[in-house]
Amino acid sequence: MKKICKILLIMMLLTGCSNYRELNELGLIVAMGIDPAKNMENGYRVTFQVINPSQLSPTGSTSGLPITNYTVESNTLVDAYRIASNIIPRENDVSHLSLVVISESLARKGLKLLLDPFVRGKQTRTTFPVFIARGDSAENILGVVEPLESNPTKSIKSTSENNQTMYGLAKITPIHEAISSISSEGKELLLTGIQLNKELTSSNQTDNLNNIKPALIEVSGLAIFKKDKLVGWYDGELARTAHLILSEVESSSFLVPCGEGDHITFTAKRSNSKINTVLKPTPTLRVDVGLTNEISETSCYLDFSNAQVLDRVEKDLEKKIKEEIENTIKISQDQGTDVFGFGNKLNKENPNYWKKHKKEWDSIYSDAKIEVHVNATLIDSGLSSKPYQIR
């Protein structure tokens, strides 16, 4: 019996991993850019951003960039992935896919079932985000190397995550969530846009790395979809307000005028929003927003130790946010696309009404009244109750 146990133990020690592969045999695909094909009447131009894992290892080479872009064209994404083996000198591996970038021109034509292989494939996850390359190709966006972040994939994700935390324009939208919005009733899709802040002065990436003001990948608005087609954009404060309506703003800053050219800056520490559709006497889109704020800066000489002053600036902030919410919803009504999910909420609360009117919901939504209630609570004015005086 002891001999048998010893033999089994030796066999276990000798057994290796059947799927083990050396780092220098792998080319990890970390991002995909999808554009309309240039050399085909239909189809896609797909850019695969491949990271060389051996360069990231402690004993790997440190010369050159750790990423390389490979671009091919095909009628389908899976076929493009297979065709890419013609030029990628390593085994393609998509298990580490971190993001997908889709060009605006392709999104305006319609996504259709473009995202199907990402949920059908066994190797890929569905938690990675999808972005829209605004006014540019996904190929160009993924081809920019920045001084602080040499990996464009990481740059896009890090910038978006930072903005989502600090201001609220961007949102990391997982691909499974995007598919859910496209395929569900009463809720349309919003996707974060990205673009270059300026044109590259040279095709040589070294020039961009050595430029004190390099071309950078920046967050640029929210793409508004109707069914599977991109129909418009929310920019600036409107993009932030769209996320505020959806209760997806972690923190942000709001500027309220307090004089000619002067402002008070409020920093929202917490926010919570609720939406619902009131049907009687007429369909009304109702939004209730609560914010907890601090005064972070002022260019007006106001005494914040005075309760009346605090009450007045709170009311000014509530008025500003109320107007922004009304404008943001009105834009989606003009586009006839319910990106906030009023219809989805109505379906849960009143399924009989939804079943009867869902085919005409776009029209009902576009003509509905808007009712907004904002409660902005000021909890702190900072360490100084009054601004310093200039003598």
C-alpha positions in Angstrom: 0.0 0.0 0.0 2.9 2.4 0.9 4.5 1.7 -2.5 1.2 2.5 -4.3 1.0 5.8 -2.4 4.5 6.7 -3.2 4.0 6.0 -6.9 0.8 8.1 -7.0 2.6 11.0 -5.2 5.5 10.9 -7.8 3.0 10.8 -10.7 1.3 13.9 -9.2 4.6 15.8 -8.9 5.6 14.9 -12.5 2.2 16.0 -14.0 2.4 19.4 -15.5 -0.3 21.8 -16.6 -1.7 20.7 -19.9 -2.5 24.2 -21.1 0.8 25.8 -19.8 2.4 28.1 -22.3 5.6 30.1 -22.1 5.3 33.9 -22.1 7.4 34.2 -25.2 4.8 32.1 -27.1 1.8 34.4 -26.3 0.5 37.6 -27.8 -2.2 38.8 -25.4 -4.9 40.9 -27.2 -5.8 43.6 -24.7 -8.0 45.9 -26.9 -9.9 45.8 -30.1 -10.8 48.8 -32.3 -13.6 48.3 -34.8 -14.1 50.6 -37.9 -15.9 50.3 -41.2 -13.7 48.4 -43.8 -11.7 50.5 -46.2 -11.0 47.9 -48.8 -14.3 46.0 -48.8 -17.8 47.2 -49.7 -19.1 45.8 -46.3 -17.3 44.4 -43.3 -15.0 45.7 -40.6 -11.5 47.0 -40.2 -10.4 45.5 -36.9 -7.3 46.6 -34.9 -6.0 44.2 -32.4 -3.8 45.7 -29.7 -1.4 43.0 -28.6 0.8 43.2 -25.5 4.0 41.3 -25.2 3.9 39.7 -21.8 7.6 38.8 -21.9 8.5 42.5 -21.9 6.6 43.0 -18.7 8.3 40.3 -16.9 11.3 41.1 -14.6 13.7 39.4 -16.9 12.1 40.6 -20.1 13.5 43.2 -22.5 12.9 46.8 -21.6 13.6 48.3 -25.1 10.7 49.4 -27.3 7.0 49.5 -26.5 5.3 46.6 -24.9 2.3 46.9 -27.2 1.8 46.5 -31.0 -1.3 47.1 -33.1 -2.3 44.7 -35.9 -5.1 45.7 -38.3 -7.0 43.4 -40.7 -10.3 43.5 -42.6 -13.1 40.9 -42.8 -16.8 40.6 -42.9 -17.0 39.3 -39.4 -15.0 39.9 -36.2 -14.2 36.2 -35.6 -12.9 35.8 -39.1 -10.8 38.9 -38.6 -9.4 37.4 -35.4 -8.4 34.3 -37.4 -7.0 36.2 -40.3 -4.8 38.2 -37.9 -2.7 35.1 -37.4 -1.2 36.0 -40.8 0.6 38.9 -39.2 0.7 38.2 -35.4 3.8 36.1 -34.8 2.4 34.7 -31.6 -0.6 32.6 -30.5 -3.6 35.0 -30.3 -5.1 35.1 -26.8 -8.3 37.1 -26.0 -8.7 36.0 -22.4 -7.2 39.4 -21.3 -9.3 41.6 -23.6 -9.8 44.8 -21.6 -11.8 47.1 -23.8 -13.5 47.6 -27.2 -13.5 50.9 -29.1 -16.1 51.4 -31.9 -15.8 54.3 -34.4 -18.6 56.9 -34.4 -19.1 56.4 -38.2 -19.8 52.7 -37.6 -22.1 53.3 -34.6 -24.2 55.8 -36.7 -24.8 53.1 -39.2 -26.0 50.7 -36.5 -24.3 48.2 -34.2 -26.8 45.4 -35.2 -25.3 42.2 -33.8 -21.7 43.5 -33.8 -21.3 42.6 -30.1 -22.5 39.0 -30.6 -19.1 37.2 -30.6 -18.1 38.8 -27.3 -21.0 37.0 -25.4 -20.9 33.9 -27.5 -17.2 33.2 -27.3 -15.9 31.0 -24.4 -12.6 32.7 -24.0 -13.7 36.3 -23.6 -15.3 37.9 -20.5 -18.3 40.3 -20.7 -17.1 42.7 -18.0 -14.8 44.8 -20.1 -16.0 48.3 -21.2 -17.0 49.6 -24.7 -16.3 53.1 -25.9 -17.1 55.2 -29.0 -14.2 56.9 -30.9 -15.7 60.3 -31.5 -15.0 61.9 -34.9 -12.1 59.5 -35.5 -11.3 55.9 -36.2 -10.8 53.4 -33.4 -7.6 52.5 -35.2 -6.2 56.0 -34.7 -7.3 56.2 -31.1 -5.6 52.9 -30.2 -2.4 54.1 -32.0 -1.6 57.0 -29.7 1.1 56.5 -27.1 1.2 59.1 -24.2 4.1 60.1 -22.0 2.5 59.1 -18.7 0.9 55.9 -20.0 2.6 54.1 -22.9 -0.3 51.6 -23.1 -3.3 53.2 -24.9 -5.6 50.6 -23.4 -4.7 51.4 -19.9 -4.8 55.1 -20.6 -8.4 55.0 -21.9 -9.6 52.9 -18.9 -7.6 54.9 -16.3 -8.7 58.3 -17.7 -12.4 57.2 -17.8 -12.3 55.7 -14.3 -10.6 58.9 -12.9 -13.3 61.1 -14.6 -16.1 58.9 -13.4 -14.8 59.3 -9.8 -13.9 63.0 -9.9 -16.5 64.7 -12.2 -19.0 62.3 -13.7 -18.8 62.8 -17.5 -17.6 59.3 -18.1 -18.9 55.9 -17.2 -17.3 52.5 -17.6 -20.0 50.6 -19.4 -19.4 46.8 -19.5 -20.2 45.2 -22.8 -22.9 43.0 -21.2 -24.6 46.2 -19.9 -24.5 47.7 -23.4 -26.1 44.6 -24.9 -28.8 44.6 -22.2 -29.7 48.2 -23.1 -29.8 47.4 -26.8 -32.0 44.3 -26.4 -34.3 45.4 -23.5 -37.5 47.4 -23.6 -37.8 51.0 -22.2 -34.1 51.8 -21.8 -31.8 53.0 -24.6 -28.0 53.0 -24.7 -25.5 55.6 -23.5 -21.8 55.1 -24.2 -18.8 57.2 -23.2 -17.0 58.9 -26.1 -13.2 59.3 -26.4 -11.2 61.3 -28.8 -7.7 62.9 -29.3 -7.5 66.4 -27.7 -5.5 67.5 -30.8 -4.0 66.1 -34.0 -0.7 64.3 -33.9 2.0 66.6 -35.1 4.0 63.6 -36.4 3.3 60.0 -37.2 6.4 59.3 -35.2 5.3 58.4 -31.7 8.6 59.4 -30.2 7.8 63.0 -31.1 4.5 62.8 -29.2 6.4 61.3 -26.2 8.9 64.1 -26.2 6.3 66.9 -26.6 5.5 68.9 -23.5 2.0 69.3 -24.8 1.4 65.9 -26.5 -1.7 64.6 -28.2 -3.8 62.9 -25.5 -6.8 60.6 -25.4 -9.6 62.4 -23.6 -13.2 61.7 -22.4 -15.5 63.4 -24.9 -19.2 63.3 -24.1 -21.9 60.6 -24.0 -23.1 58.9 -27.2 -26.9 58.8 -27.4 -28.4 55.7 -29.1 -31.8 54.9 -30.5 -32.1 51.2 -30.7 -28.7 50.2 -32.1 -27.8 53.5 -33.8 -25.9 56.5 -32.5 -28.1 59.6 -33.0 -26.5 62.4 -31.0 -24.2 63.4 -28.1 -24.4 64.9 -24.6 -21.5 67.2 -24.0 -20.0 68.8 -21.0 -22.4 69.4 -18.1 -25.2 67.7 -20.0 -23.2 64.4 -20.0 -22.6 64.8 -16.2 -26.3 65.6 -15.7 -27.3 62.5 -17.6 -25.3 60.4 -15.1 -26.8 62.4 -12.3 -30.3 61.5 -13.4 -29.2 57.9 -13.6 -27.8 58.2 -10.0 -24.3 57.4 -11.3 -22.4 60.4 -10.2 -19.9 59.6 -7.4 -18.6 63.1 -7.0 -18.6 66.3 -9.0 -18.4 70.1 -8.9 -21.1 72.6 -9.7 -20.5 76.3 -10.5 -23.2 78.8 -9.5 -23.0 82.4 -10.5 -22.8 84.9 -7.6 -22.0 88.0 -9.4 -20.7 89.3 -12.8 -18.2 86.7 -13.9 -17.9 85.3 -10.3 -18.9 81.8 -9.1 -19.3 79.6 -6.1 -17.9 76.1 -6.6 -19.9 73.4 -4.8 -18.4 69.9 -4.5 -21.1 67.1 -4.4 -20.0 64.4 -2.0 -23.1 62.2 -2.4 -26.0 62.1 -4.8 -29.0 60.0 -5.2 -31.7 60.1 -7.9 -35.0 58.5 -8.5 -37.1 58.5 -11.7 -40.7 57.4 -12.4 -43.5 58.2 -14.8 -46.7 59.7 -13.5 -49.5 58.8 -15.9 -52.4 61.1 -14.6 -53.6 63.6 -15.6 -51.0 63.4 -18.4 -47.8 61.4 -18.8 -45.1 63.2 -16.8 -41.4 62.2 -16.4 -40.5 62.9 -12.8 -37.0 63.1 -11.4 -36.1 63.5 -7.7 -32.5 64.3 -6.9 -30.8 64.7 -3.6 -27.2 66.0 -3.2 -24.9 66.6 -0.3 -22.5 69.4 -1.0 -19.6 71.4 0.4 -18.5 74.9 -0.7 -15.0 74.5 -2.1 -14.3 77.9 -3.6 -15.8 81.3 -4.0 -14.9 84.5 -5.9 -17.7 86.4 -4.2 -17.5 88.2 -0.8 -20.2 86.3 1.0 -20.5 85.5 4.7 -21.2 81.8 4.8 -21.7 81.9 8.6 -25.0 83.7 7.8 -27.9 81.2 7.6 -29.8 83.4 5.1 -26.8 83.5 2.8 -26.4 79.7 2.9 -30.1 79.2 2.3 -29.9 81.5 -0.8 -26.9 79.8 -2.3 -28.6 76.4 -1.8 -31.7 77.6 -3.6 -29.4 78.9 -6.5 -27.7 75.5 -6.7 -31.0 73.7 -6.8 -32.3 76.0 -9.5 -29.2 75.4 -11.7 -29.4 71.6 -11.4 -33.1 71.6 -12.0 -32.6 73.5 -15.3 -29.8 71.2 -16.4 -31.9 68.1 -15.8 -34.8 69.6 -17.7 -32.5 70.5 -20.6 -30.9 67.0 -20.6 -34.2 65.2 -20.7 -35.6 67.5 -23.4 -32.7 66.6 -25.7 -33.5 62.9 -25.4 -37.2 63.7 -26.0 -36.3 65.5 -29.2 -34.3 62.5 -30.3 -37.2 60.2 -29.4 -35.0 57.9 -27.3 -35.5 57.0 -23.6 -31.9 56.7 -22.5 -32.9 57.1 -18.8 -35.1 54.1 -18.6 -38.4 55.8 -17.7 -40.2 53.1 -19.8 -38.3 50.3 -18.1 -39.3 51.6 -14.7 -42.9 52.0 -15.9 -42.9 48.4 -17.1 -42.0 47.2 -13.6 -44.5 49.5 -11.8 -47.4 49.2 -14.2 -46.9 46.2 -16.6 -50.5 46.4 -17.9 -50.1 49.9 -19.1 -46.7 49.1 -20.6 -48.0 46.1 -22.4 -50.8 48.2 -24.0 -48.6 51.2 -24.9 -45.0 50.0 -25.4 -45.2 50.2 -29.2 -46.0 53.9 -29.0 -43.7 54.7 -26.0 -41.2 56.7 -28.1 -44.1 59.1 -29.0 -45.5 59.2 -25.4 -42.0 59.8 -24.1 -41.3 62.7 -26.5 -44.5 64.5 -25.6 -44.4 63.9 -21.9 -44.1 66.7 -19.4 -41.1 67.0 -17.2 -41.2 67.5 -13.4 -37.9 67.9 -11.5 -37.4 68.1 -7.7 -33.9 68.9 -6.4 -32.8 68.9 -2.7 -29.3 70.2 -2.4 -28.1 70.1 1.2 -25.0 72.2 2.1 -23.1 70.5 5.0 -19.8 72.4 5.0 -18.4 75.8 3.9 -14.8 74.8 4.4 -12.4 76.0 7.1 -13.2 79.7 6.3 -16.7 81.1 6.7 -15.7 84.4 5.0 -13.3 84.9 2.0 -10.1 86.9 2.8 -10.2 90.7 2.2 -7.9 92.4 -0.2 -6.6 95.7 1.3 
